[in-house]
Amino acid sequence: MPKSTFAGHPLHPMLIVAPAALIPFGFILDAMHGATSKASYSNAAYFSLVGGLIGGVAAATAGAMDYLMIESDTDVKRTANMHAILNGGALALTAANVAMRKDRPAHTGGSLALSAIAAVGVLVSGWFGGRLVYEQGMRVKGVSPVEHAMDAQLPGSDWTEKTMLKEEQLVPRAGPQLH
């Protein structure tokens, strides 16, 4: 199976923009509905989640093509496993949320919880996706022209990174591959 590519660049990073934005935005809109009881927020949240789900399936398809090319029993495969588990879970929760709200887009306590957990899953998974690219070089050509630039770090960055790396160690290094 070939790597997913469009116009000479990896396709997966191009497609993750929709689910990475729309699923957390759906949660924000649900929270705004909870605070104001305005139906327009709940309706917008529903369509945001639908868009995030559709975009997520497209991104997952491209990501799976790349995933299957990663050698098994490596640290890169372990990171990819964590990334895939979190995204798969977030998409499953979003699909359940959309199905629950199909006939009535207004959220319930359960659907608000699904929105929140899916949003956190997508955001945490983005960290592991960044690790795949920026630390492990997944689909990176050559050398980065900004390697020499100093990092601007937000407070809590070091603690968060250590926590993520610790959690990653709980995931297996093996997984399917095609060659």
C-alpha positions in Angstrom: 0.0 0.0 0.0 1.5 3.4 -0.9 1.8 6.3 1.5 -1.0 8.9 1.2 0.2 11.8 -0.8 -1.3 14.8 -2.6 0.7 17.2 -4.8 3.9 15.8 -3.5 3.0 16.3 0.2 1.7 13.9 2.8 -2.2 13.9 2.7 -2.9 13.1 6.4 -1.7 16.5 7.8 -3.8 18.3 5.2 -6.9 16.4 6.3 -6.6 16.6 10.1 -7.5 20.3 10.1 -11.3 19.6 9.9 -11.6 17.1 12.8 -8.9 18.8 14.9 -10.9 22.1 14.8 -14.5 21.0 14.4 -14.7 18.3 17.2 -13.4 20.6 19.9 -15.5 23.5 18.5 -18.5 21.3 18.8 -17.9 20.9 22.5 -17.4 24.7 22.9 -20.8 25.3 21.1 -22.4 22.6 23.3 -21.1 24.4 26.4 -22.4 27.7 25.1 -25.8 26.1 24.6 -25.7 24.8 28.1 -24.8 28.3 29.4 -27.4 30.2 27.3 -30.1 27.6 26.3 -30.0 29.1 22.7 -30.9 26.4 20.3 -28.7 27.9 17.6 -25.6 26.9 19.6 -26.8 23.3 19.9 -27.7 23.1 16.2 -24.3 24.6 15.2 -22.6 22.0 17.6 -24.4 19.2 15.9 -23.2 20.2 12.4 -19.7 20.9 13.7 -19.5 17.4 15.0 -20.9 16.0 11.8 -18.2 17.9 9.8 -15.6 16.7 12.3 -16.7 13.1 11.9 -16.7 13.2 8.1 -13.3 15.0 8.1 -12.0 12.5 10.7 -12.9 9.5 8.6 -11.0 11.0 5.6 -8.0 11.9 7.8 -8.1 8.4 9.4 -8.0 6.7 6.0 -5.0 8.7 4.9 -3.3 8.1 8.3 -4.0 4.4 8.1 -2.2 4.2 4.8 0.9 5.8 6.4 0.5 3.8 9.6 0.7 0.5 7.7 4.1 1.5 6.3 5.7 2.0 9.7 8.0 -0.8 10.8 6.6 -2.9 13.6 8.2 -3.1 17.1 9.6 0.4 16.9 9.1 3.6 19.0 7.5 5.2 16.0 4.9 2.4 15.8 4.2 2.8 19.5 3.6 6.6 19.1 1.4 5.9 16.0 -0.6 3.3 18.1 -1.3 5.9 20.8 -2.2 8.5 18.1 -4.5 6.0 16.4 -6.2 4.8 19.6 -7.0 8.3 20.7 -8.3 9.4 17.3 -10.3 6.2 16.9 -11.8 6.7 20.3 -12.6 10.3 19.6 -14.3 9.4 16.3 -16.3 6.6 17.9 -17.5 9.0 20.6 -18.3 11.6 18.0 -20.2 9.1 15.9 -22.2 8.0 19.0 -22.9 11.6 19.8 -24.1 12.4 16.3 -26.3 9.3 16.3 -27.9 10.3 19.6 -28.7 13.7 18.3 -29.8 12.8 14.8 -33.5 13.7 15.4 -33.0 16.3 18.1 -29.7 18.2 17.9 -30.0 19.7 21.4 -27.5 18.1 23.7 -28.2 16.1 26.8 -25.8 15.6 29.7 -24.6 12.4 28.1 -23.9 14.0 24.7 -22.1 17.0 26.4 -19.9 14.5 28.1 -19.2 12.7 24.8 -18.4 16.1 23.2 -16.0 16.9 26.0 -14.2 13.5 26.0 -13.9 13.5 22.2 -12.5 17.0 22.2 -9.8 16.1 24.8 -9.0 12.9 22.9 -8.5 14.9 19.6 -6.3 17.5 21.3 -4.1 14.9 23.2 -3.8 12.9 20.0 -2.6 16.0 18.2 0.4 16.0 20.6 1.2 12.5 19.6 0.8 13.4 15.9 3.3 16.2 16.5 5.7 13.8 18.1 5.5 11.5 15.1 6.4 14.4 12.8 8.6 16.7 14.8 10.5 14.3 17.0 10.4 11.0 15.0 10.5 12.4 11.5 7.4 10.7 10.2 7.0 11.7 6.5 9.6 14.6 6.8 11.9 15.2 3.8 15.4 16.5 4.4 16.3 18.8 7.2 14.0 21.5 8.8 15.1 25.0 7.9 14.0 26.3 11.3 15.8 23.7 13.4 18.2 26.4 14.8 15.3 28.7 16.0 14.7 28.8 19.8 11.5 27.2 21.2 8.9 29.4 22.8 7.4 27.3 25.5 4.1 27.8 27.3 4.0 27.2 31.1 3.5 23.6 32.0 5.1 22.4 28.7 7.8 20.2 30.4 5.3 18.6 32.8 2.8 17.9 30.0 5.5 16.3 27.8 6.8 14.1 30.5 3.2 12.9 31.3 2.5 12.2 27.6 5.7 10.2 27.2 5.0 8.2 30.4 1.5 7.3 29.1 2.9 6.4 25.7 5.1 3.7 27.3 1.9 1.8 28.2 1.0 1.2 24.5 2.5 -1.7 22.6 5.3 -1.1 20.0 4.0 -3.7 17.6 1.2 -3.4 15.1 0.2 -4.3 11.5 2.4 -3.3 8.6 2.6 -3.8 4.8 5.8 -4.1 2.8 
